[in-house]
């Protein structure tokens, strides 16, 4: 398992060499950039489903709510996702755009805050979602994760993203070319 490989992407040919030399070897590589190897299989990590009405017709919770509940129970084994807090938990997950790291950081607040209190405090999400212990600095806060990702970009990529920031809610290729 090679995690966060994007910052050493130049070493990708070495992985190809190892895989070719060791036919029973399997590599799981996480990266924000494809390795561009012939034997590579890409699995894109997308935001988790937040759902629209909490529980789907088959009685299952959307993935974002499942993740919140699982992490909340790690912090407080007595936490139960039920009808009393379902709307608040869904609101938390929706405000965090289904992003797993942000949901995990919010669920960690269940030790001291109710889901309703977390919803109220999400107006200042960078302050609320700060300070997890025992994890890499880049994962300890939402701001650190964003800063870490930004720092990985080349200057021209940072400039391009800065130019895209003038758009609200997305944009077309034609609008970006303008």
Order of alpha helices (4+ residues) and beta strands (2+ residues): alpha-alpha-alpha-alpha-alpha-alpha-alpha-alpha-alpha-alpha
